[in-house]
Structure formats: C-alpha cells, structure tokens
C-alpha cells in the first residue's frame, strides 16, 4: 500500500523544537515539543537562572488545526534551580505562547475569539469541540468587560442611547459610544440602566484630559442624559438628535392620517374608497422619493382631506428646515416662523410636538451648527438588536460589552489577516 504524501508546515512558535509527531485513530495530530530556551526567571528573586532541574508534568495544549485535523502540543516544561536564593528554590519555565493554567495555546485562543465574532458561544462550542466554560474563560482573558481608555484615541463626539434587553419590557440599558475626529466609532460602555446618577457616575470615570476632548454630546430627549452631560461636560454642546425629533412630529401627522382614512372610508362611496388603499406608505415617504404611482395615490388621499393636506405640507416644511438651515440662528428663526403657521392653521395634531419644542428647542437647534446626529449610535443599536436575537437574549451588561466590542472591532483587533491585529 503506498504511503500517503507528507508536507512540512511551519509551527510559527519561536524557540520550540518538534520531537515527535503522532496521528491518533481519531484523526488528531499530537506534536511532542520542547523549548530550546535554557533559562527562566526565578519566581522569588526575579533573576535569570540557568541551572537545569528536570522537567515538570507533561502538558497537552490544543493548538490551531492543520488541514482540518485537531492539533495538540505535548510539552514537559523545563525546571531550573536558583543559585541566588538561600534555599535554592526551583522554578518552572514559563513560555509566552501559552498561559500556565490554560488548556489551549494563545494562538488557538485567538482563533476561537475570531470564530466568536458575529456568532454565538454555543455555535463555536459545537464547531470547535471546546467546553462552554472554557470559551467564556477565553473571552474574559481576551476582551475586557469595561473600557480601557489608554487603548483609545481622543473621543470628540459622545453618543448616548438606550435599548431594552427584553422586547416589551422597560429594562433599559444605556449604550454609550464615541466617535473620533477621523470618524471611527468606538463602544465606550453599556450601563445597567439609564438613570442620571448612573450616567454621571460613568462620566466621572473618564480621565480629565479625555473629558476635555469631548465637544459634542448627541442624545435623545431623555432628561437623564442631557442633565448628566450638562453637569459633567459643561463645555460640550448637547445636540438632540434630529431623527428622534422627526419621529415625534411625523408620528403626530401619521395619527391624523389614520384618523382621516377611517373617516373617509365611512363617508365616501365604495368606488372612491378603493382609491384610499395603499396610501399610508406614500404619505410617510418624502415627496422627492415618491414614484409617479405613489404620488397619484397620495394626491387622491390629500384631495379628500384639506386638513391632512395642510398637515402634510407643514411636516415637509419642517423637514426642509432641518435639511437646509445653515446655522443655529437661521434654524431657530425658521422654526419660530413654522410654529406660527401651525398655530394659525387650527390643526391640533401638532400640540404635543409644540410642547416638546417649549422644553427642548435650544438643544434641538444645536443640530444646525454642525449637523451632528446620533446616526452612529442608532447603527450600533441595530447591531445590538441583532446580537440579542442571535444569542436569544443577553442579560449581563459585561457580556453585552464584550460581545459588542467583538462585533464592532473584533476583526481589526484579533484577525491574523488584519494589519491592526496584535
């Protein structure tokens, strides 16, 4: 029977010699190796010692797979005697390619971390045949549960938003993200709630020099966020996200639309009622984005309801203000004029939004200065929602931070093919 072909593959571990290669019946490769280093550091005095004193118990460490086969490295760590300490203690040689208490090499641990990006712990456990607890231990060793500020460049824009851990419940966690001057997004924290005291306590942990770099805070109209930012970042401009603002005035007009459609369906003849079908989505879209067919359906709807026509026009005018106002002063002036038109119109659908303007108008108008939004935060929230669904819920904020960090920056930090990996 002909012998199978063999190839040589570099092990890519420095100061290591392969003594023997075995292939088990299960198809696993076991490489017996030894260190070529003839010294270590005394665990007591810290000096370099070179006097050999046998070897320690053999260790079997899981390593990177080769050609689809599981690979294990078997090593008996060398021991050395210290001639400098009084009782000449012995020390086991520590090598930098594995941790003394680990079951895997560092290269394989990093491989598992890359496998975990955009995946689940259960999936990686099944694919790699490692234990659930071992994988969580590796995650804890490689990804911190809180931010290490020394690893980040200066953050200029801070975003604060929240998400419910469980759909339909109000168990909100606050998600804080930062954007650097070059536009890179970084996850900063996942807080257990959205209370002002919790946000203030976290802001206090930001190093003073890093806090001074934050010039803009983007958030929604939750008072805990804005007041915490005013207290801890008094030099920063607080911007209420325009898309949160738009949701309020657009929802108000949507409610009027639904009410008018119900009324018209009761009052109009059957033939004309058919023209009201599929009108809500054209009504919600921007006029510039409508197709000819959608514009025709919308014109039919608005032709039956002058009040809805007026509300639609006012909604589009306010959106145009956010799109085109070039300064805070111009934005405030145009919003005041818009408000006067609303008050003269006799429409009641905007009453709630006008009360909102009474409270938040100045921070809303800060948008017109640099047109900052929380879009980068909302994008992260969408990723968090996907993560929750994929993992069937995550309750631990430390685990949330780890998994979001992996999904956002995992390839950049851990992939061997990334220029930024380390």
Buried (B, 14 or more C-beta within 10 A) or exposed (E): EEEEEEEEEEBEBEEBEEEEEEEEEEEBBBBBBBBEEEEBBBBEEEEEBEEBBEBBEEBEBBBBBEEEEBBBBBBBBBBBBBEEBEEEBBBBBEBEBBBEEBBBBBBBBBBBBBBBBBBBBEEBBEEBEBEEEBBBBBBEEBBEBBBEEEEBEEBBBBBBBBBEBEEEEEEBBBBBBBBBEEEBBBBBBBBBBBBBEBBBEBBEEBEEEBBEBBBBBBBBBBEBBBBBBEEBBEEBBBBBBBBBBBEBBBEBBBEBBEBBBEEBEEEBEEEEBEBBEEBBEBBEBEBEEBEEEBEEBBEBBBEBBEBBBBBBBBBBBBBBBBEEBEEBEBBBBBBEEBBEBBEEBEBEBBEEBBEBBEEBBEBBBBBBBEEBBBEBBBEBBEBBEEBBEBBEEBEEBBBBBBBBBBBBBBBEBBBEEBEEEE
